[in-house]
Amino acid sequence: MSRMSRKTWNNILIISIVCFVGIMFLPEYFRAKLAESERQNAQPGVIELLPDTVDVKALNFSAFRLFLDGNWHSDKPLSISADELAQRWLTLSGTEINQGMLEQMKPGLTKPQRLEVVIGAERQAYKLTYYRLDKFWLLQNWQNRWLAVSVDQHYLFPFSDIR
């Protein structure tokens, strides 16, 4: 019977330690994968207008402007605080509209509106398009994907003279 050399025993020991460490981290790996899967399945088809991590400096609409100067301010009188309105826009999410549905809606998409999201001097602003339809808003997000949001006009534009 041949004896194993010292080098062979060292290799066996190294492989055993690597396997042990792998087994110790395996439950954490599965927990992370499960949490990621649950996050993705929590609200299927729901997408955000803007990414969570973006540092927005201003929201420029065709009829008014919201800008950050310590707190949010508006260049037009609002029926709510500028902070609340900015948060409504920054956290807006809705149902994703696929390309087929968008093609069906195209004949009714008249009067596009623009929203410029200023995110600082180091990055170019997001230029988003949105439409006000009879029953919902159709908005283009920062990834050029379309989302539908069913909210009252005054939720997004809290004054009476915006069209």
N, C-alpha and C positions, 0 to 999 in steps of 0.2 A: 504494500500500500504506500502510495507516495504522500509525502508531507507537503502541505501548502506553504508556499514561501511567505515571507513577511510582506512583500508587495501585494500579494493576493489578499492577505488579511486586511491590509490597509484599504484596499479597494472595496472589500466587503463592508468594512466599517464606514467608509465614506458614503457608500450607497445606502446603507441602513439609516444613517443620520439624515440624509436627504429625504428618504421615504418617511421617516418619523416627522420631520418638519412639515412635509406635504400633508400628512394625515392630520397634524395639529391645526393647519390652516384651512382644511377642507370644509368644515362646518361654516366658517365665516364666509368662504367663497360662495357656498350654496345660499346662505342668508342674503348676501348682496345680490346674487342673481335673481332670487325670488322677489326681493323688494323692487328691483328694477322691472321685473315682469309685472308686478302688481301696479306700479306707477303707470306703465304703458297701457294696461288694461283698465285702469280706473275710469277714464272717460274717453272711450274710443271715438275718434273723429273730431275731438275738440282741440282746436289750435289757438295759439295766442297771437294777438296783433303785433306785439313787440316782445323781444326776448327779456327774460327776468334780469339779466346781468347788465343791460345797457344803461348808461348814465345819461338820461335825457336832460337837455338844457332848455329846450323850447319846443312847443307844438304850434306850428304856423298853419292856420286854416285860411281860406280865401277871405272870410269875413271878420276874423279876429285872431288874436295871438295869445297863447299862454306861455309865460316864460318864468324861469327859475332865477330868483335873486334872493337867495336865502330861503324864502318861501315862494310859493307859486303866486303869480300875479297875472291879471288879464288886462288887455288894453280896451276892453269893453265891459260895461256893467253886467254882472251875472246875478241870477237869483239864488245861487249857492256860492260857497267859497271857491276860490280858484284852486286851492289845494285839493278839495274834494273832486272837482271836475278833472283835474290832472290825473288823480288816482284812478278815476273811472276809465280814462283813456289808456293809461299805462298798464292797467290790469285787465283790459278788455280781452275776452276770448269768446269763441263761438264755434259753430259747427262747420267743419271743412266742406267746401263745395268742390266736387271733382270736375274735371274738364268737360265731361258730357253734360252735366247740369248747367255749367257755365255757358256752353254753346246754346242750350235751349233758352237761357235767359237773355242772351245777347240782343234780340230785337227790342226788349223792354229796357235796356240799359242806355238811358239817355241822360244828359246832364251829369257827366262825371265831375266829382269834386276832388280836390287835392289836399293832402295833409303832408306837410314837411316836418319830419321829426329830427330836430337838431340834436346831435349827440356829442358835440364838442369839436374843437378845432382839429384834433388829430384824426378824426374820422369823418367821412362824407355823410351827409344827412340822408335819412331814408325818405324817399318820395313815394307816398302811398296814395292809391286811388280808392275812392269809396262812392257808393251810390245809395241813395235813399229810395227804397222801393215801397210799395203799399203796405206790406206786412212786416218787413224786416230791412235791415241794413246789410249791404254787401260790401265787404272791405277787403282790400288786398294787404297782406301782412308783409313783414320785412323779408320774407323768403319768397315773395311773389306768389304765395298761395292765397286762395280766396276763402273767406269765412263769412258765414251768415250770423247776424246777431239780431234777436228779436227784443228790442227795447223801444220805449217811447222816444220821440224826437227830442223832448225836453230833457231826457236823461243824458244825452250826449251834447246837446246844445240848449242849455238852460236859460234862454231868453226868447222873446216872442218874435223878433224881427229877422231871424235867420231863415233863409229859404233854401 
